[in-house]
Amino acid sequence: MALILGGCAPTGQDERAQFLDAPAMERTLARSGLKVADASAWPREEWWRAFRSAELDGVIDKALRDNQSLRKAEDSLRSADALVQVAGARLLPEVQATFGMRQSRNPLHGVVASYNPAQGGLEKTMAFINPLALTYEFDFWQKNRALLDAAIGESAAQEAELEQARLLLTASVARAYLRGYAAARQLDVARALTRLRRDLVSLAETRFHTGLDSLDGVQTARAEFENAVRREAAAEALVALQKNALARLIGEGPDATRNLYAGRGAPAPAAPPLPRSLPVELLVHRPDLAAALRRAEAAAARIHVAKTLFLPSVDLAITGGFEASVTSTKISKLAGYLFTPSAIGYAASPGLRLPIFQGGRLSGNLEAQRADFDQAVDSYNETLLQAAQQVADASANLKRACAEYEAQSRFLRVARTQYDLAQTRLRDGLKDRREIVAERADLLESGFAQRALEGDRLIAAVDLYQALGGGYAGGPPVDAPKPAPEADPLTPAVEAIQSLGGG
């Protein structure tokens, strides 16, 4: 008995996981160089419209309607909402009506006749109608309420995860579109470079055949031409890959995006200002962080449910109706007895359940729920730190992309000025055509690099919009208390029961 009771006694709770406070990042954001605004400066819900591209708006609207992964997330939310309704039903009495009928004949030499020969060969008809059959569990310890809270928490987490799926989808579509847009502009430059390099090869060959230059010049021009051909092929492939990715994201086949970038409407540069409320309000504006907290709340409610299983429960069952039986197979004869006051009967059955010894099952279940809660808290903490890092990384990357794009733009203006001067010298007879073509090639090379940096700047802005939650504002208030399941008033009673070997 000592060994058995010792096996049921609590072994001591490990230290429970604790929620982290908002990480410090004020100095990091101050060095980002981005504009800082008041607390209302978080991105709006349809954040992609800040790029002012009708084509991008249409692609994202199509993805939100037809993307299969988003539909699966919506199906999961409907399932979670239905489970809330199922859990809520436990708080109410269950009422049903029952009806039963039986016709029988006792065998002449059967078991019944062996005890009472007079019953041998008798035919009987019996029936009962219970229009009221009520069962109800008195929720003294708020077990059923905790089950409902857990279901509500899971539903809220699923809703936040649906918003996270929408954010990931819109950000992925925006990246693919903007990356494809930049690649399409690079492709234009690459094709112009290929034509120009072809002209340089012709010039080099002409100079070689006329004895004005050596074969080395021809080989150099041919190598540069082949490099331009490879660059054009790479840019063309990148455009095709981004179009295919967009087709998959919007739930269509590859042909659906073949005509993208035909109009070449340029997206406007966009960048959200950094809210002054960072990082405190990340919980409100990051759907993944809100989902992690809702999961922890649901896990805390399940700990309460596990604790109530150590305590007594009271059930009540009430039935009432009509019951009759006749020694005959004529149903009409039975009806004369069934619907009379003398056929009325009822039963009230209160019941008390008191767990005494469960072989450690209840304690094991409680520890399992505590471990799930710790895992949910650790997941929340990990998501919080990741959210802060993503905001810091995205702001630093946007600052870098903008600086590089502006520097390249200044360099391109200088290169264009040099090219204009070279054309002037050509008209004055101070330069030949080959040098002008070479200057033009250098200008196109600078333009090719600028197109890539333009795409980097646009995509860096998308990363920052996503890091700031993409317009989501449905998270818990920042001052809302975090779940603390060990502060449950049932905890001392449960620990006392465990110390006595219960559970």
URZIMO-V878187 format. One record per residue. N is the residue number from 1. RES is the residue in one letter. PHI is phi in degrees with one decimal (none if undefined). PSI is psi as a letter, one per 20 degrees, with the letter a starting at -180 (none if undefined). NEAR is the number of other ideal C-beta (glycine too) atoms within 8 Angstrom. Layout:
n;res;phi;psi;near
N;RES;PHI;PSI;NEAR
N;RES;PHI;PSI;NEAR
This chain:
n;res;phi;psi;near
1;M;none;h;4
2;A;-63.4;g;5
3;L;-65.4;g;6
4;I;-65.1;g;8
5;L;-66.0;h;10
6;G;-65.0;h;8
7;G;-69.6;h;7
8;C;-90.4;i;13
9;A;-67.4;q;10
10;P;-64.1;q;8
11;T;-92.0;j;3
12;G;96.0;p;4
13;Q;-76.8;p;7
14;D;-69.8;q;4
15;E;-63.4;p;3
16;R;-74.5;q;11
17;A;-65.0;q;9
18;Q;-117.3;q;5
19;F;-73.4;p;9
20;L;-80.0;q;9
21;D;-77.3;r;4
22;A;-59.2;p;9
23;P;-69.0;q;9
24;A;-74.0;p;6
25;M;-148.7;j;11
26;E;-63.4;g;6
27;R;-66.8;h;7
28;T;-62.6;g;9
29;L;-70.1;h;14
30;A;-64.9;h;6
31;R;-86.6;j;6
32;S;-72.0;h;12
33;G;77.8;j;4
34;L;-90.7;q;11
35;K;-66.3;p;6
36;V;-112.1;p;8
37;A;-124.1;a;9
38;D;-73.6;a;6
39;A;-66.2;h;8
40;S;-84.8;j;6
41;A;-90.8;j;10
42;W;-67.9;q;13
43;P;-58.5;q;10
44;R;-80.0;r;6
45;E;-61.3;g;6
46;E;-93.7;m;6
47;W;-64.4;h;12
48;W;-67.7;i;11
49;R;-70.3;i;7
50;A;-66.1;h;10
51;F;-79.7;i;13
52;R;52.4;l;7
53;S;-124.2;o;11
54;A;-63.0;h;6
55;E;-66.7;g;11
56;L;-63.6;g;13
57;D;-59.0;g;10
58;G;-65.4;g;8
59;V;-65.6;g;14
60;I;-68.5;g;12
61;D;-59.9;g;8
62;K;-65.3;g;11
63;A;-64.3;h;15
64;L;-66.6;h;10
65;R;-82.7;h;7
66;D;-120.3;i;8
67;N;-66.7;p;12
68;Q;-71.5;h;7
69;S;-64.1;h;8
70;L;-67.6;h;13
71;R;-63.5;h;8
72;K;-62.3;g;8
73;A;-64.3;h;12
74;E;-66.4;h;9
75;D;-63.0;g;8
76;S;-63.6;h;11
77;L;-66.3;g;12
78;R;-61.7;h;8
79;S;-63.8;g;8
80;A;-64.7;h;14
81;D;-64.3;h;9
82;A;-66.2;h;8
83;L;-68.1;h;11
84;V;-62.6;g;12
85;Q;-64.5;h;8
86;V;-64.0;g;8
87;A;-66.4;h;13
88;G;-65.6;h;10
89;A;-65.9;h;8
90;R;-68.6;i;9
91;L;-79.4;i;8
92;L;-110.9;q;6
93;P;-64.7;q;6
94;E;-101.0;p;8
95;V;-122.5;p;6
96;Q;-149.0;r;5
97;A;-113.5;q;8
98;T;-128.8;q;10
99;F;-142.7;p;8
100;G;-144.4;q;6
101;M;-148.5;q;8
102;R;-147.4;p;8
103;Q;-115.6;p;8
104;S;-147.4;r;7
105;R;-137.7;p;8
106;N;-79.1;p;12
107;P;-59.4;q;10
108;L;-64.4;h;7
109;H;-121.7;k;6
110;G;-86.7;a;9
111;V;-65.3;g;6
112;V;-60.8;g;10
113;A;-66.1;h;14
114;S;-67.6;h;7
115;Y;-88.9;h;6
116;N;-142.3;n;7
117;P;-56.9;h;6
118;A;-67.2;h;5
119;Q;-85.8;i;9
120;G;-66.1;p;13
121;G;82.7;i;8
122;L;-72.9;q;9
123;E;-108.5;p;10
124;K;-130.4;q;13
125;T;-128.2;p;15
126;M;-135.4;q;12
127;A;-157.2;q;13
128;F;-143.9;q;12
129;I;-130.5;o;11
130;N;-114.8;n;12
131;P;-70.4;i;6
132;L;-135.2;o;10
133;A;-133.7;o;11
134;L;-115.8;p;11
135;T;-128.6;q;10
136;Y;-153.2;p;9
137;E;-107.2;p;10
138;F;-72.1;p;8
139;D;-91.1;m;9
140;F;-62.6;h;7
141;W;-103.7;j;9
142;Q;62.8;k;9
143;K;-67.2;g;12
144;N;-66.5;h;11
145;R;-64.7;h;9
146;A;-66.8;h;13
147;L;-61.7;g;12
148;L;-65.5;g;13
149;D;-61.1;h;11
150;A;-64.1;g;14
151;A;-66.5;h;15
152;I;-64.4;g;11
153;G;-61.9;g;14
154;E;-65.6;h;13
155;S;-65.7;g;13
156;A;-64.3;h;11
157;A;-65.1;h;15
158;Q;-67.0;h;13
159;E;-64.8;g;11
160;A;-65.5;h;15
161;E;-68.2;h;13
162;L;-63.9;g;13
163;E;-64.2;h;11
164;Q;-65.4;h;11
165;A;-64.0;h;11
166;R;-63.4;g;11
167;L;-64.2;g;13
168;L;-62.6;h;9
169;L;-67.1;g;14
170;T;-64.0;h;14
171;A;-66.8;h;13
172;S;-65.5;g;10
173;V;-64.2;g;14
174;A;-62.9;g;13
175;R;-62.9;g;10
176;A;-62.3;g;12
177;Y;-65.8;g;15
178;L;-68.5;h;15
179;R;-66.3;h;12
180;G;-67.4;h;15
181;Y;-62.0;g;13
182;A;-64.1;h;14
183;A;-66.6;h;13
184;A;-65.3;h;11
185;R;-69.2;h;11
186;Q;-64.7;h;13
187;L;-63.7;h;12
188;D;-59.1;g;8
189;V;-66.7;g;12
190;A;-63.2;h;14
191;R;-66.1;g;9
192;A;-64.1;h;9
193;L;-64.7;g;15
194;T;-61.6;g;13
195;R;-62.7;g;8
196;L;-67.3;g;13
197;R;-64.6;h;14
198;R;-64.9;g;9
199;D;-63.9;h;9
200;L;-66.1;h;15
201;V;-63.4;g;12
202;S;-63.0;g;8
203;L;-63.6;g;12
204;A;-64.3;g;14
205;E;-66.4;h;10
206;T;-63.2;g;8
207;R;-64.8;h;11
208;F;-67.5;g;13
209;H;-68.9;h;6
210;T;-89.9;j;6
211;G;81.4;j;4
212;L;-89.1;i;5
213;D;-151.0;r;7
214;S;-90.1;r;5
215;L;-68.6;h;6
216;D;-59.8;h;6
217;G;-62.0;h;11
218;V;-65.8;g;12
219;Q;-64.5;h;8
220;T;-63.5;g;9
221;A;-63.9;h;14
222;R;-66.5;g;10
223;A;-62.9;g;8
224;E;-66.4;h;11
225;F;-65.9;g;13
226;E;-64.3;h;8
227;N;-63.5;h;9
228;A;-66.1;h;13
229;V;-63.9;g;9
230;R;-62.8;g;8
231;R;-64.0;g;12
232;E;-63.0;g;13
233;A;-63.3;g;8
234;A;-65.0;g;8
235;A;-64.6;g;12
236;E;-64.4;g;10
237;A;-66.0;h;8
238;L;-64.3;g;12
239;V;-61.3;g;13
240;A;-63.6;g;8
241;L;-63.8;g;8
242;Q;-67.2;h;13
243;K;-64.1;g;13
244;N;-65.5;g;10
245;A;-62.9;g;10
246;L;-64.0;h;15
247;A;-60.9;g;13
248;R;-66.8;g;8
249;L;-67.4;h;12
250;I;-90.0;j;14
251;G;77.4;k;10
252;E;-127.5;r;10
253;G;-80.9;r;5
254;P;-58.2;h;8
255;D;-69.2;i;7
256;A;-67.8;h;8
257;T;-113.9;j;13
258;R;-64.2;h;7
259;N;-95.3;j;4
260;L;-65.5;q;11
261;Y;67.4;j;9
262;A;-68.4;g;5
263;G;-76.9;h;5
264;R;57.2;k;7
265;G;-67.6;p;7
266;A;-77.5;p;6
267;P;-64.9;q;12
268;A;-80.6;q;8
269;P;-60.4;p;7
270;A;-142.9;q;10
271;A;-159.0;p;10
272;P;-73.7;q;13
273;P;-71.6;q;9
274;L;-81.1;p;13
275;P;-68.3;q;14
276;R;-68.1;i;9
277;S;-81.2;j;6
278;L;-69.9;q;11
279;P;-92.7;j;11
280;V;-60.6;g;7
281;E;-91.1;j;12
282;L;-60.0;h;15
283;L;-61.5;h;12
284;V;-74.5;h;12
285;H;-109.6;i;11
286;R;-109.5;o;13
287;P;-64.2;h;14
288;D;-67.7;h;11
289;L;-71.0;g;14
290;A;-63.2;g;17
291;A;-63.1;g;13
292;A;-62.9;g;14
293;L;-68.1;h;13
294;R;-63.2;h;14
295;R;-62.9;g;14
296;A;-65.2;h;16
297;E;-63.7;g;12
298;A;-64.7;g;16
299;A;-64.8;h;17
300;A;-64.1;h;12
301;A;-64.9;h;13
302;R;-69.9;h;13
303;I;-63.2;g;14
304;H;-61.3;g;14
305;V;-60.0;g;13
306;A;-62.1;h;12
307;K;-71.7;h;14
308;T;-65.6;h;13
309;L;-68.9;i;10
310;F;-78.3;i;13
311;L;-106.4;q;12
312;P;-67.8;q;7
313;S;-128.3;q;12
314;V;-122.5;p;11
315;D;-117.3;q;11
316;L;-135.8;p;13
317;A;-127.8;p;13
318;I;-129.0;p;12
319;T;-130.5;q;11
320;G;-158.3;q;10
321;G;172.6;b;13
322;F;-119.7;q;11
323;E;-148.1;p;11
324;A;-153.4;q;12
325;S;-150.0;p;10
326;V;-131.3;q;11
327;T;-88.3;m;6
328;S;-171.4;r;9
329;T;-102.6;j;6
330;K;-87.6;o;8
331;I;-66.5;h;7
332;S;-63.0;h;6
333;K;-69.3;h;10
334;L;-64.4;h;15
335;A;-62.0;h;8
336;G;-66.7;h;8
337;Y;-96.9;h;11
338;L;-68.1;g;12
339;F;-101.8;l;6
340;T;-133.5;q;8
341;P;-58.5;h;4
342;S;-69.9;i;5
343;A;-88.9;i;11
344;I;-74.5;p;8
345;G;-146.4;q;8
346;Y;-152.2;r;8
347;A;-150.8;p;8
348;A;-120.8;p;7
349;S;-130.1;n;7
350;P;-75.2;q;8
351;G;-139.5;q;8
352;L;-119.0;p;7
353;R;-116.0;p;8
354;L;-126.4;o;5
355;P;-70.1;p;11
356;I;-113.0;g;5
357;F;-139.7;p;7
358;Q;-120.0;j;9
359;G;67.1;k;5
360;G;90.7;j;9
361;R;-64.2;g;8
362;L;-67.9;g;13
363;S;-64.6;g;11
364;G;-63.6;g;8
365;N;-63.4;g;10
366;L;-63.7;g;14
367;E;-65.8;h;8
368;A;-63.8;g;9
369;Q;-67.5;h;13
370;R;-65.1;h;12
371;A;-65.0;h;8
372;D;-63.1;h;10
373;F;-64.6;g;17
374;D;-60.0;g;10
375;Q;-64.6;h;10
376;A;-65.8;h;13
377;V;-65.7;g;13
378;D;-62.4;h;9
379;S;-65.5;h;11
380;Y;-61.5;g;15
381;N;-61.1;g;11
382;E;-64.9;g;8
383;T;-65.8;h;12
384;L;-63.1;g;15
385;L;-65.5;h;10
386;Q;-66.2;h;8
387;A;-62.9;g;14
388;A;-62.9;g;13
389;Q;-65.4;g;8
390;Q;-64.6;h;11
391;V;-64.2;g;16
392;A;-64.2;g;12
393;D;-64.5;g;10
394;A;-65.4;h;13
395;S;-67.4;g;15
396;A;-65.8;h;9
397;N;-68.1;h;11
398;L;-66.8;h;16
399;K;-60.9;g;11
400;R;-63.4;g;9
401;A;-64.4;g;13
402;C;-65.2;g;11
403;A;-64.5;g;8
404;E;-66.5;g;11
405;Y;-64.5;g;13
406;E;-65.2;h;8
407;A;-65.2;g;8
408;Q;-67.2;h;12
409;S;-63.9;g;9
410;R;-64.2;g;8
411;F;-63.1;h;9
412;L;-66.5;h;12
413;R;-63.7;h;8
414;V;-64.6;g;8
415;A;-63.6;h;11
416;R;-68.2;h;9
417;T;-63.2;g;8
418;Q;-63.0;h;10
419;Y;-66.6;g;12
420;D;-63.1;h;8
421;L;-64.7;h;8
422;A;-64.0;h;12
423;Q;-64.7;h;9
424;T;-63.0;g;8
425;R;-65.0;h;9
426;L;-64.4;g;13
427;R;-65.8;h;6
428;D;-84.8;i;6
429;G;81.7;j;4
430;L;-91.9;i;5
431;K;-136.4;q;7
432;D;-98.4;r;6
433;R;-65.4;h;7
434;R;-61.8;g;9
435;E;-67.7;h;10
436;I;-65.9;g;12
437;V;-63.1;h;12
438;A;-64.5;g;9
439;E;-62.0;g;11
440;R;-63.7;h;10
441;A;-63.5;g;13
442;D;-63.0;h;10
443;L;-64.4;g;13
444;L;-67.3;h;12
445;E;-60.0;g;9
446;S;-66.1;h;12
447;G;-65.7;h;10
448;F;-62.5;g;13
449;A;-65.1;h;9
450;Q;-66.0;h;12
451;R;-62.0;h;12
452;A;-64.8;g;10
453;L;-68.3;h;12
454;E;-62.9;g;11
455;G;-63.4;g;13
456;D;-59.8;g;12
457;R;-65.2;g;14
458;L;-65.8;g;15
459;I;-70.2;h;12
460;A;-61.8;h;14
461;A;-66.1;h;14
462;V;-60.7;g;12
463;D;-59.2;h;14
464;L;-71.4;h;15
465;Y;-58.2;g;14
466;Q;-66.2;g;13
467;A;-62.6;h;12
468;L;-87.1;j;12
469;G;99.2;i;14
470;G;61.3;k;13
471;G;92.4;i;10
472;Y;-71.3;p;13
473;A;-143.6;k;8
474;G;-103.1;j;9
475;G;-76.6;r;13
476;P;-63.6;q;9
477;P;-58.9;q;5
478;V;-65.8;h;8
479;D;-92.9;j;3
480;A;-69.2;p;6
481;P;-67.2;q;4
482;K;-78.8;q;7
483;P;-63.0;p;9
484;A;-135.3;n;7
485;P;-65.3;h;12
486;E;-77.9;i;7
487;A;-84.2;j;5
488;D;-59.3;p;9
489;P;-63.1;i;4
490;L;-77.5;i;11
491;T;-58.0;g;10
492;P;-59.4;g;7
493;A;-64.7;g;9
494;V;-65.5;g;13
495;E;-65.8;h;9
496;A;-65.9;g;8
497;I;-63.8;g;11
498;Q;-63.8;h;14
499;S;-67.1;h;8
500;L;-91.1;j;8
501;G;95.1;j;11
502;G;-78.2;q;12
503;G;100.3;none;14
